[in-house]
Amino acid sequence: MRSMSGLGQYVPADSPLHRLDAAAKIGLVAALTVGLFMAKGLGGLVAIALAVLAAIAVSRVPARAVARGLVAVSFIVVFTLVANSIAWEPVTALFRVGPLGVTEKGLMTGLFFAVRILVLVVGTTLLTLTTSPVRLSGGLERVMRPLQWLRVPVGDLAMTLTIALRFIPTTAEEAERIVMAQQARGAVFDKGGPIRRARAYAPVLVPLFFQLFRRADALATAMEARCYRGTEGRTRMNEEHMRGIDWLVMVGVSAVLLSSGWFL
């Protein structure tokens, strides 16, 4: 059973993006985020979106795997578009429904924010799709290494973030399994208004949290059985370091993303 969410999943493949160092990809996601929030018009967003589409092509990740990451935020995207498009009794409107009207300016604003959310989610999803949990944990640890001067347990924090990301598809799979089991027993989730549908999902939460706590307990037991004690004294089988090509790609692509957001 496949998860509806692409975030937290890893798709093995032999591509330049998979071979890129995890720390470099984390830096690219940071530059992507800053560039998106610097963009003041659709031109900047379109330029950054084209860069993300090029990264998807280079990664050789199936498009459906990337699209699954958009399912979880589809409601937020639609709500953002509708909330910005609708105005109360506007002077001029593209069309009206009673006192509500959709204005051209509001529609463009909603489209702008919707595209920003979509590009950000796709870029973040691409990070986890092309980086294994072990490499992602190592990359996060190296990126946060300066925080060790402040006595921050960087290794434990990186491991916690990696496990949290890994639990996202696990949670989606578990919820989907419970919903299917309850539908087989006669539960109805797709009838009635929004409030009734939300209440119908309430019985799903109890078994869902029970399964998640059981998985977390099994994971903690497995880590204790393998003598995991955090950062202190821990070594890695494969130590990774930023190569020249990693620095070149990170700096070059980051410059393109930030320039697109600033100038376009």
Backbone as a ProteinNet text record, in pm:
[ID]
protein_1_A
[PRIMARY]
MRSMSGLGQYVPADSPLHRLDAAAKIGLVAALTVGLFMAKGLGGLVAIALAVLAAIAVSRVPARAVARGLVAVSFIVVFTLVANSIAWEPVTALFRVGPLGVTEKGLMTGLFFAVRILVLVVGTTLLTLTTSPVRLSGGLERVMRPLQWLRVPVGDLAMTLTIALRFIPTTAEEAERIVMAQQARGAVFDKGGPIRRARAYAPVLVPLFFQLFRRADALATAMEARCYRGTEGRTRMNEEHMRGIDWLVMVGVSAVLLSSGWFL
[TERTIARY]
85.4	0	89	68.1	150.5	88.5	179.2	130.2	82.7	-14.7	-64.2	30	123.5	215.6	352.6	416.7	551.3	657.4	621.1	717.4	760.9	891.7	944.1	978.1	937.2	967.8	1096.8	1161.5	1284.8	1267.9	1298.8	1290.2	1432.2	1488.1	1626	1636.3	1740	1766.3	1910.6	1961	2096.6	2086.7	2091	2078.1	2175.8	2208.4	2296.6	2241.4	2109.3	2050.5	2061.7	2051.1	2070.1	2215.5	2308.4	2450.1	2495.3	2419.1	2455.6	2454.7	2549	2560.4	2433.7	2395.5	2272.5	2277.8	2392.6	2404.9	2385.8	2435.2	2415.6	2267.7	2196.6	2053	1974.1	2015.7	1950.5	1973.6	2095	2122.4	2039.2	2017	1934.8	1789.4	1737.9	1600.6	1588.3	1690	1687.9	1687.5	1769.8	1771.9	1639.8	1580.3	1449.7	1344.7	1344.2	1246.8	1264.4	1389.3	1415.4	1378.5	1415.3	1383.3	1233.5	1157.4	1011.8	950.4	998.8	941.4	996.9	1105.6	1156.3	1082.4	1027.5	960.4	838.9	827.1	716.3	614.5	641.9	549.3	551.8	459	450.5	573.6	642.5	761.5	867.9	893.7	991.5	949.2	819.5	771.1	782.4	751.3	758.9	903.3	997.8	1138.9	1185.5	1147	1185.6	1115.3	988.7	915	981	1029.9	1099.3	1227.2	1296.7	1416.7	1381.3	1269.6	1226	1186.3	1117.9	1081.3	1206.2	1308.9	1433.9	1498.6	1489.8	1544.3	1469.2	1336.4	1258.2	1302.3	1325.4	1369.9	1507.5	1596.5	1730.6	1726.8	1634.4	1629.4	1581.3	1509.3	1454.2	1354.5	1293.3	1189.7	1056.6	974.5	844.9	760	691.2	609.3	499.5	446.5	339.1	390.2	518.1	574.2	582.9	617.8	622	480.9	386.4	248.8	183.7	224.4	165.2	192.4	302.7	332	237.2	165.8	72.8	-65.2	-92.6	-225.8	-251.7	-149.8	-168.4	-196.7	-148.6	-166.5	-269.7	-341.1	-438.2	-546.5	-592.6	-696.5	-643.7	-519.1	-460.4	-446.4	-406.1	-389.3	-523.3	-625.8	-758.8	-814.1	-797.4	-846.5	-775.1	-643.8	-567.4	-616.5	-639.5	-685.9	-824.3	-916	-1052.9	-1058.4	-986.3	-990.5	-938.8	-838.4	-785	-866.3	-939.2	-1013.6	-1146.5	-1210.1	-1345.2	-1341.7	-1428.2	-1444.8	-1593.5	-1623.9	-1763.1	-1814.2	-1910.7	-1972.2	-1868.4	-1784.3	-1684.6	-1750.3	-1682.2	-1733.6	-1730.7	-1618.4	-1605.8	-1566.3	-1625.8	-1596	-1605.1	-1527.4	-1533.6	-1666.4	-1713.1	-1847.6	-1888.1	-2018.5	-2073.5	-2159.1	-2161.9	-2255.8	-2318.4	-2432.5	-2493.3	-2406.6	-2380	-2295.7	-2146.8	-2109.1	-1969.3	-1932.5	-1811.1	-1762.9	-1615.5	-1575.2	-1435.5	-1374.3	-1275.1	-1210.5	-1084.5	-1045	-925.2	-800.2	-792.1	-676.4	-668.5	-783.8	-784.7	-749.1	-794	-762.7	-612.8	-550.3	-405.9	-328.9	-376.1	-309.6	-321.1	-439.7	-458.5	-374.4	-365.6	-283.7	-136.4	-92.8	46	80.7	-1.3	26.2	9.8	-85.8	-105.2	16.4	67.9	187.2	307	318.4	429	424.6	305.8	292.5	326.9	277	300.6	449.1	517.7	660	740.3	705.2	776.1	758.1	636.1	609.8	681.8	679.3	746.9	897.6	956.3	1099.3	1137.7	1058.5	1085.6	1066.2	962.5	937.7	1051.5	1105.2	1213.8	1337.6	1358	1471.3	1461.5	1345.6	1330.6	1320.6	1269.4	1258.5	1394.8	1493.5	1625.5	1734.1	1698.2	1797.7	1752	1834.5	1799.7	1799	1723.9	1718.4	1854.8	1944.5	2077.5	2156.1	2153.9	2226.2	2162.2	2028.8	1961.1	1995.8	2001.5	2039.7	2181.8	2273.7	2411.3	2423.1	2345.8	2348.5	2296	2185.1	2130.6	2230.4	2296.9	2394	2510.3	2557.8	2669.2	2625.7	2502.9	2454.6	2438.8	2392.8	2369.4	2490.7	2603.9	2722.6	2766.2	2755.6	2793.6	2715.2	2597.3	2517.6	2577.5	2676.9	2742.1	2812.6	2854.5	2917.6	2820.4	2689.9	2588.6	2537.8	2611	2577.7	2443.2	2410.2	2289.6	2323.4	2244.8	2271.5	2236.8	2329.9	2303.1	2269	2342.4	2316.7	2177.8	2137.7	2004	1896	1919.7	1821.4	1806.5	1920.5	1915.1	1842.9	1870.2	1802.4	1652.1	1614.8	1473.1	1401.1	1463.5	1402.3	1388.2	1489.3	1483.2	1372.7	1361	1254.7	1117.6	1105.5	977.9	938.3	1035.1	1006.7	967.2	1036.6	1006.1	867.5	820.1	690	575.2	602.8	494.5	429	504.5	437	383.6	451.2	401.2	264.5	249.6	121	12.5	46.9	-51.4	-93.2	3	-29.2	-118.7	-86.2	-164.4	-306.7	-321	-454.8	-535.4	-471.5	-541.3	-585.1	-500.4	-534.6	-653.1	-655.4	-765	-895.5	-888.6	-1009.2	-1066.3	-980.4	-1027.5	-1089.1	-1029.3	-1084	-1221.6	-1236.8	-1366.4	-1470.5	-1429.4	-1523.9	-1572.9	-1485	-1525.9	-1627.3	-1630.2	-1725.3	-1848.7	-1862.3	-1983.2	-1971	-1853.8	-1836.8	-1846.6	-1903.3	-1921.8	-1846.7	-1758.7	-1677.5	-1703.6	-1778.7	-1793.2	-1935.9	-2016.2	-2152.2	-2176.1	-2264.8	-2295.9	-2208.3	-2227.5	-2151.8	-2012.2	-1934.6	-1796.5	-1789.7	-1881.9	-1877.9	-1906.9	-2004.7	-2039.3	-1924.6	-1858.5	-1745.2	-1629.4	-1607	-1499.7	-1529.3	-1654.7	-1692	-1678.3	-1701.5	-1690.3	-1547.7	-1450.3	-1310	-1262.2	-1344.1	-1302.5	-1267.7	-1347.6	-1310.8	-1179.7	-1127.5	-1001.3	-882.7	-898.8	-786.1	-737.1	-829.9	-788.6	-701	-744.8	-654.6	-529.3	-539.9	-422.5	-314.1	-352.2	-254.1	-201.5	-287.6	-243.1	-134.5	-155.3	-56.6	73.1	61.5	181.1	262.8	195.8	268.3	333.5	266.7	325	448.8	441.8	559	673.7	640	743.5	810.4	731.6	787.5	877.5	836.3	919.5	1049.7	1042.8	1162.9	1258.1	1203.5	1287.7	1355	1281.4	1338.5	1450.2	1428.6	1530.6	1656.6	1640.5	1756.4	1832.5	1760.5	1826.7	1899.1	1837.5	1901.2	2030	2040.1	2161.4	2255.6	2228.6	2316.9	2330.1	2220.5	2223.8	2228.2	2328.2	2345	2361.1	2306.4	2315.3	2446.1	2488.7	2606	2735.4	2742.9	2868.6	2924.4	3045.3	3113.5	3059.1	2966.7	2904.9	2983.6	3005	3074.5	2980.8	3022.2	2943.1	3024.7	2954.2	3022.5	3079.9	3001.8	3046.1	3041.8	3157.3	3165.2	3155.8	3061.8	3042.8	3094	3144.9	3196.6	3155.9	3145.5	3112.4	3228.9	3200.3	3301.2	3296.6	3389.7	3393.2	3268.1	3221.1	3101.6	2979.4	2976.4	2864.2	2859.3	2974.5	2980.3	2941.3	2989.7	2961.5	2812.4	2748.2	2604.4	2524.4	2559.6	2483.5	2493.5	2614.9	2633.1	2570.7	2592.3	2540.2	2388.2	2327.8	2181.7	2118.8	2179.8	2126.8	2129.4	2235.9	2244.3	2133	2102.8	1995	1859.6	1835.5	1708	1689.6	1792.7	1782.8	1772	1844.7	1834.7	1697.5	1639.1	1504.5	1402.6	1417.7	1324.9	1343.4	1467.5	1495.1	1463.4	1496.2	1485.4	1356.3	1290.7	1172.4	1044
-119.7	0	124.9	211.3	331	445.2	528	642.5	750.6	825.7	937.4	1055.1	1053.7	1164.6	1124.3	1207.1	1178.3	1225.6	1313.4	1366.3	1256.6	1239.2	1138.9	1007.7	990.2	867.5	884.9	772.8	773.8	682.9	735	658.2	638.2	517.5	495.5	505.5	571.5	585.5	631.6	616.8	661.2	790	902.8	1032.2	1130.8	1238.6	1339.3	1397.8	1410.6	1467.2	1369.6	1240.5	1141.4	1140.8	1160.5	1157.2	1286.1	1392.2	1518.7	1502.8	1567.6	1555.9	1606.4	1539	1573.7	1716.3	1757.8	1893.6	1997.5	1967.4	2058.9	2069.8	1957.8	1961.7	2036.5	2024.1	2101.2	2250.6	2287.2	2427.4	2476.8	2390.9	2429.7	2450.4	2364.9	2382.7	2513.1	2546.6	2673.8	2791.8	2783.7	2891	2898.1	2782.5	2779.6	2849.5	2822.3	2884.1	3035.4	3080.4	3224.7	3290.7	3226.4	3283	3295.8	3195.3	3200.8	3315.9	3338.4	3445.6	3582.6	3586.5	3713.5	3756.3	3658.8	3689.7	3778.5	3881.7	3977.2	3966.2	3883.1	3867.7	3726.7	3699.2	3565.3	3530.6	3632.9	3605.7	3532.9	3579.5	3513.3	3372.5	3354.9	3222	3126.1	3173.5	3088.3	3046.6	3140.5	3106.9	3001.2	3016.7	2919.1	2786.3	2791.8	2668.7	2592.5	2663.2	2597.5	2529.6	2594.1	2532.2	2404.2	2405	2284.9	2175.8	2210.4	2111.5	2050.8	2133.7	2081.6	1983.7	2015	1924.7	1791.3	1795.2	1670.9	1586.6	1651.4	1578.1	1515.7	1588.8	1537.6	1422.6	1429.5	1329.4	1192.6	1187.2	1062.3	997.9	1080.9	1033.2	1033.9	929.4	928.9	1048.8	1104.8	1223.5	1195.3	1072.7	1039.8	1040.9	1008.8	1013.6	1157.8	1249.2	1391.4	1443.9	1400.6	1449.7	1405.9	1289.9	1245	1342.4	1416.5	1514.4	1632.6	1652.8	1764.8	1731.3	1602.5	1563.1	1618.7	1612.7	1655.6	1805.5	1885.3	2030.9	2081.5	1990.7	2034.4	2122.5	2087.1	2168.5	2307.6	2316.7	2446.8	2531.9	2469.5	2543	2596.3	2511	2553.8	2663.4	2645.4	2745.5	2878.8	2875.7	2998.8	3069.7	2993.6	3053.2	3114.7	3043	3091.7	3210.1	3200.8	3306.5	3439.4	3434.4	3559.1	3609.2	3520.9	3561.5	3627.1	3585.6	3631.5	3763.4	3853.8	3981.9	4004.3	4079	4106.1	4229.2	4210.1	4317.4	4405.9	4347.1	4428.4	4517.2	4626.4	4718.8	4652	4592.6	4518.5	4374.9	4280.5	4139.3	4060.3	3954.1	3866.1	3793.4	3748.4	3691.8	3699.6	3689.9	3706.5	3586.1	3561.6	3465.7	3535.9	3599.4	3681	3803.8	3832	3948	3922.4	3798	3762.2	3770.1	3816.6	3826.8	3792.4	3740.2	3707	3818.4	3887.4	3998.8	3951.6	4023.1	3986.6	3999.7	4108.6	4128.4	4019.2	3985.3	3880.2	3744.6	3717.4	3590.8	3579.1	3687.5	3685.8	3670.3	3736.5	3722.2	3579	3521.3	3382.7	3286.2	3309.6	3225.3	3235.7	3356.8	3379.1	3296.3	3305.2	3231.6	3081.1	3039.7	2896.6	2836.2	2906.8	2858.8	2854.7	2952.7	2954.5	2830.6	2795.6	2678.1	2551.2	2539.7	2419.9	2400.2	2506.2	2495.5	2461	2520.7	2492.6	2346.1	2295.8	2156.5	2060.3	2087.6	2000.5	1999.3	2116.7	2123.6	2047.2	2060.9	1989.1	1839.2	1800.3	1658.6	1596.8	1673.4	1622.5	1593	1669	1643.5	1504.1	1469	1339	1225.7	1254.4	1150	1108	1196.2	1168	1149	1147.7	1134.6	1026.9	926.9	820.1	875.3	812.4	861.8	872.7	777.3	780.9	901.6	925.6	1040.1	1171.8	1172.8	1294.3	1328.2	1225.9	1248	1301.4	1243.3	1291.9	1433.3	1465.2	1601	1702.8	1670.6	1761.1	1781.5	1674.7	1685.3	1775.8	1764.6	1850.1	1995.5	2017.6	2154.4	2222.3	2147.7	2204.6	2195.3	2150.3	2130.8	2256.2	2377.1	2496.6	2513.6	2454.9	2467.4	2390.6	2305.9	2234.3	2329.3	2446	2545.4	2595	2584.9	2625.4	2506.2	2394	2271.3	2212.1	2230.9	2170.6	2027.8	1927.3	1788	1769.2	1808.1	1811	1672.7	1569.8	1435.5	1385.8	1406.6	1364.1	1441.8	1572.7	1655.5	1612.1	1582.6	1536.7	1402.7	1312.2	1183.6	1199.5	1290	1313.7	1367.7	1463.8	1520.3	1415.1	1329.9	1225.6	1125.4	1085	991	1054.7	1184.4	1253.5	1255	1281.4	1279.1	1139.5	1038.3	901.3	858.7	916.5	877.9	942.1	1041	1104	1003.3	935.1	834.4	716.7	683.7	575.5	610.4	735.4	779.6	777.7	823.7	823.5	681.3	589.1	450.6	388.1	416	359.9	414.5	546.4	605.9	549.1	532	475.9	332	255.1	117.2	110.3	198.6	199.3	242.7	343.6	389	277	206	96.1	-15.5	-43.9	-147.6	-108	20	64.1	73.6	107.3	107.1	-34	-132.7	-271.6	-316.6	-246	-278.3	-188.4	-109.3	-30.2	116	163.7	306.1	387.9	507.7	597.1	726.8	764.9	884.6	991.9	958.8	1050.6	1100.8	1102.4	1152.6	1260.2	1355.9	1463	1584.6	1686.9	1809.9	1796.4	1906.2	1901.1	1862.3	1914.1	1882.8	1734.6	1681.5	1539.8	1451.1	1489.9	1409.9	1414.5	1533	1543.6	1456	1454.1	1369	1220.7	1187.1	1046.5	995.2	1086.6	1046.1	1040.8	1086.6	1085.6	945.7	840.8	706.6	653.6	719.8	675.2	715.6	823.5	879.1	786.7	722.1	637.2	520.9	437.2	329.6	381.9	499.8	556	590.8	662.7	698.1	574.3	474.9	351.4	283.7	275.8	213.2	293.2	426.3	509.2	496.5	494.5	476.8	339.2	239.2	105.4	100.7	166.2	172.6	249.5	360.1	438.7	358.6	282.3	198.7	90.2	29.9	-73	-13.3	108.4	175.1	208.1	258	289.3	164.1	53.4	-72.5	-119.9	-107.3	-148.4	-63.2	67.1	154.7	124.3	94.3	57.7	-76.1	-171.6	-301.4	-290.6	-187.7	-165	-64.1	-34.9	48.9	190.8	243.3	381.8	475.8	563.6	656.5	800.4	832.9	969.8	997.6	1123.2	1166.2	1117.1	1107.8	1079.4	942.2	943.9	819.9	748.8	809.2	742.4	769.4	666.8	679.5	635.3	662.3	624.2	532.1	439.4	347.9	424.3	518.3	597.8	745	804.4	946.8	1027	1118.5	1198.6	1340.2	1398.6	1535.4	1606.4	1736.3	1816.9	1814.7	1772.1	1773.3	1906.6	1923.1	2046.8	2064.9	1956.1	1965.1	1996.8	1947.3	1977	2126.2	2182.7	2326.8	2408.1	2364.6	2438.9	2439	2322.3	2313	2392.2	2379.1	2448.2	2599.5	2650	2795.3	2847.3	2775.7	2821.9	2822.2	2711.5	2703.4	2796.2	2807.6	2899.2	3042.9	3079.5	3214.6	3238.6	3137.6	3151	3165.7	3084.3	3090.6	3224	3270.1	3396.3	3514.6	3508.1	3617.7	3621.7	3505.3	3501.8	3562.3	3530.7	3587.7	3736.2	3783.3	3924.5	4015	3972.2	4061	4043.4	3926.1	3901.5	3915.1
0	0	0	-91.6	-102.5	-24.4	32	107.6	13.5	60.8	-19.5	-14	79.1	94.3	46.4	-37.9	-83.6	13	105.9	200.8	296.3	311.7	402	333.7	207.8	134.9	56.5	27.6	-50.1	-170.6	-288.8	-412.8	-465	-451.8	-498.5	-649.9	-694.9	-838.6	-856.1	-975.4	-1006.8	-1087.7	-1019.4	-1086.4	-1022.7	-1092.5	-1032.3	-903.4	-893.7	-773.2	-655.9	-682.2	-576.4	-527.8	-619.3	-581.5	-514	-526	-462.6	-310.7	-245.2	-99.8	-31.1	78.6	149.5	203.7	254.2	307.1	196.3	75.5	-37.1	-73	-70.1	-101.5	5.9	130.9	237.4	215.5	173.9	141.9	25.1	-74.4	-189	-148.6	-60.4	-12.4	65.6	144.7	218	121	15	-84.8	-160.3	-188.3	-254.1	-168.8	-39.1	50.8	55.6	69.8	76	-56.4	-168.7	-299.4	-322.6	-278.8	-295	-216.7	-95.3	-13.5	-51.5	-127.6	-179.2	-305	-377.5	-504.7	-481.1	-561.6	-547.8	-661.2	-760.4	-871.8	-925.7	-1017.2	-1074.8	-1157.7	-1210.4	-1290.5	-1210.7	-1087.3	-1001.4	-965.4	-935.5	-900	-1018.2	-1137.4	-1255.6	-1281.5	-1266.8	-1287.6	-1187.4	-1060.6	-958.7	-983.4	-1026.5	-1056.3	-1171.6	-1271.8	-1382.6	-1333.6	-1238.1	-1181	-1106.3	-1034.6	-961.6	-1060	-1169.2	-1270.8	-1334.8	-1355.9	-1410.2	-1311.6	-1181.8	-1080.3	-1079.2	-1099.6	-1105.7	-1224.7	-1338	-1456.9	-1434.4	-1369.8	-1343.2	-1242.6	-1147.7	-1040.5	-1087.3	-1199.8	-1253.7	-1156.9	-1073.6	-982.1	-1056.7	-1044.4	-1113.5	-1074.3	-1172.5	-1147.3	-1045.3	-1045.1	-950.4	-806.1	-786.9	-651.5	-602.4	-693.4	-657	-634.8	-719.5	-708.6	-578.7	-524.2	-398.9	-285.6	-294.8	-192	-193.4	-305.5	-316.5	-262.2	-243.3	-196.5	-57.6	29.2	168.3	180.1	83	92.5	-6.6	-73.3	-174.3	-112.4	8	72.6	103.8	151.8	184.8	58.8	-52.2	-177.6	-226	-225.2	-270.6	-179.2	-48.6	46.4	25.6	2.8	-20.9	-146.4	-252.2	-378.2	-361.7	-297.7	-281.7	-185.6	-74	27.4	-26.6	-113.8	-170	-288	-355.1	-474.8	-441.2	-331	-299	-223.1	-259.4	-189.6	-163.3	-56.2	-17.6	-90.6	-176.6	-253.9	-323.9	-409.9	-480.6	-586.1	-618.2	-720	-856.8	-889.6	-1015.1	-982.3	-1051.6	-1025.3	-1154.5	-1163.5	-1279.1	-1283.2	-1167.2	-1153.9	-1007.7	-982.3	-847.6	-809.6	-678.5	-619.3	-500.9	-522.6	-418.1	-391.5	-263.8	-231.9	-252.3	-276	-294.3	-440.7	-466.3	-603	-610.6	-723.8	-748.7	-831.2	-774	-842.5	-913.5	-1015.7	-1090.9	-1003.8	-925.6	-838.6	-732.8	-672.8	-571.7	-629.9	-752.6	-816.3	-843.9	-889.9	-915	-784.5	-678.5	-548.4	-497.1	-507.7	-465.4	-545.8	-677.8	-763.5	-725	-690.1	-650.2	-526.5	-423.8	-299.3	-318.5	-402.5	-427.4	-497.3	-598.2	-669.1	-574	-487.4	-390.4	-301.5	-252.5	-166.2	-243.2	-366.6	-445.9	-474.4	-513.4	-545.7	-420.4	-307.6	-183	-141.2	-152.6	-113.9	-208.2	-338	-434	-408.9	-383.3	-355.9	-230.3	-124.4	-0.2	-18.5	-92.1	-117.4	-197.7	-291.7	-374.8	-290.8	-182.9	-93.7	-33	21.5	85.9	-15.2	-135.6	-237.6	-290.6	-285.8	-343.3	-238.9	-111.3	-4.5	93.1	114.3	207.5	350.2	441.5	579.7	646	617.5	679.2	629.8	498.7	443.4	486.9	495.3	538.6	682.9	769	907.4	916.7	838.3	838.4	786.1	681	627.5	726.4	793.4	895.5	1009	1048.3	1157.1	1119.9	995.5	952.2	937.3	888.2	873.4	1008.7	1108	1241.5	1333.9	1282	1366.3	1441.1	1382.9	1461	1590.5	1599	1721.3	1837.6	1809.3	1918.5	2014.3	1962.8	2049.4	2155.1	2127.7	2224.9	2305.9	2298.5	2372.2	2328.6	2201.1	2145.5	2102.1	2143.6	2100.7	1953.2	1867	1722.8	1669.5	1711.9	1662.3	1698.1	1823.3	1865.6	1792.7	1771.3	1701.7	1556.6	1489.7	1351.2	1340.2	1433.9	1432.9	1457	1548	1575.8	1453.4	1384.7	1264.3	1154.6	1140.8	1038.4	1067.8	1194.9	1232.3	1211.8	1245.4	1225.7	1078.7	990.4	847.2	801.5	855.2	814.7	862	971.5	1024.2	946.7	861.6	785.1	690.9	602.5	518.5	599.4	710.6	795.7	852.8	897.6	951.7	844.2	723.2	613.9	577.3	572.3	540.7	648.1	774.6	884.5	882.6	859.1	853.8	738	623.1	507.1	535.1	602.3	635.4	731.9	832.1	928.9	862.3	774.2	703.3	617.5	546.5	461.4	546.8	662.7	750.3	803.4	839.3	890.4	779.5	658.6	546.4	516.7	532.3	511.5	615.8	729.7	836	833.4	726.5	709.6	742.8	779.8	809.8	681.4	692.8	577.6	604.7	513	530.7	424.9	320.2	207.5	188.7	293.8	283.9	389	354.7	447.8	426.1	510.4	500.6	559.5	555.7	607.6	755.5	838.2	981.6	1004.4	932.4	948.4	901.9	794.3	746.1	844.9	903.7	1003.9	1125.6	1168.6	1281.9	1247	1121.5	1081.4	1095	1083.2	1093.9	1238.7	1333.8	1473.9	1523.8	1492.1	1538.8	1480.6	1376.7	1318	1405.5	1481.5	1555.8	1666.3	1738.5	1851	1804.6	1709.1	1663.2	1594.2	1529.4	1463.2	1565.1	1671.5	1773.5	1845.5	1864.4	1928.3	1844.9	1713.2	1625.8	1620.2	1619.1	1613.6	1741.3	1857.7	1983.6	1989.8	1934.7	1934.4	1845	1729.1	1640.4	1706.1	1773.3	1840	1951.1	2026.9	2132.8	2075.4	1963.9	1900.5	1848.2	1793.6	1744.8	1859.9	1971.5	2087.8	2142.6	2146.4	2193.9	2101.8	1970.9	1874.8	1887.5	1909.6	1924.6	2054	2162	2287.2	2273.8	2202	2183.1	2103.1	2020.3	1941.5	2008	2136.1	2218.7	2164.6	2110.5	2063.1	2182.3	2185.5	2296.2	2249.3	2133.9	2085.3	2014.3	2015.8	1939.6	2000.1	2129.4	2197.2	2158.5	2103.6	2068.6	1947	1875.8	1761.3	1634.6	1555	1426.7	1314.4	1191	1073.9	985.1	921.6	830.8	712	657.4	543.1	581.1	601.4	632.7	503.5	495.2	374.9	397.3	292	296.2	167.2	176.3	58.4	-40	-163.3	-268.3	-343.4	-433.6	-510.4	-595	-656.6	-740	-655.1	-531.3	-442.5	-409.4	-376.1	-347.5	-470.3	-587.6	-711.1	-741.7	-731.1	-759.6	-656.8	-528.8	-425.5	-441.1	-459.9	-471.6	-601	-712.5	-840.6	-847	-807.6	-813.7	-710.6	-593.9	-491.9	-541.8	-612.9	-668.1	-769.9	-852	-950.4	-880.9	-778.3	-708.6	-636.4	-567.6	-494.8	-590.7	-701.8	-800.3	-864.6	-890.9	-949	-853.9	-725.4	-628.6	-607	-617.4	-589.4	-707.1	-828.1	-942.9	-1022	-1010.5	-1093.5	-1014.1
[MASK]
++++++++++++++++++++++++++++++++++++++++++++++++++++++++++++++++++++++++++++++++++++++++++++++++++++++++++++++++++++++++++++++++++++++++++++++++++++++++++++++++++++++++++++++++++++++++++++++++++++++++++++++++++++++++++++++++++++++++++++++++++++++++++++++++++++++++

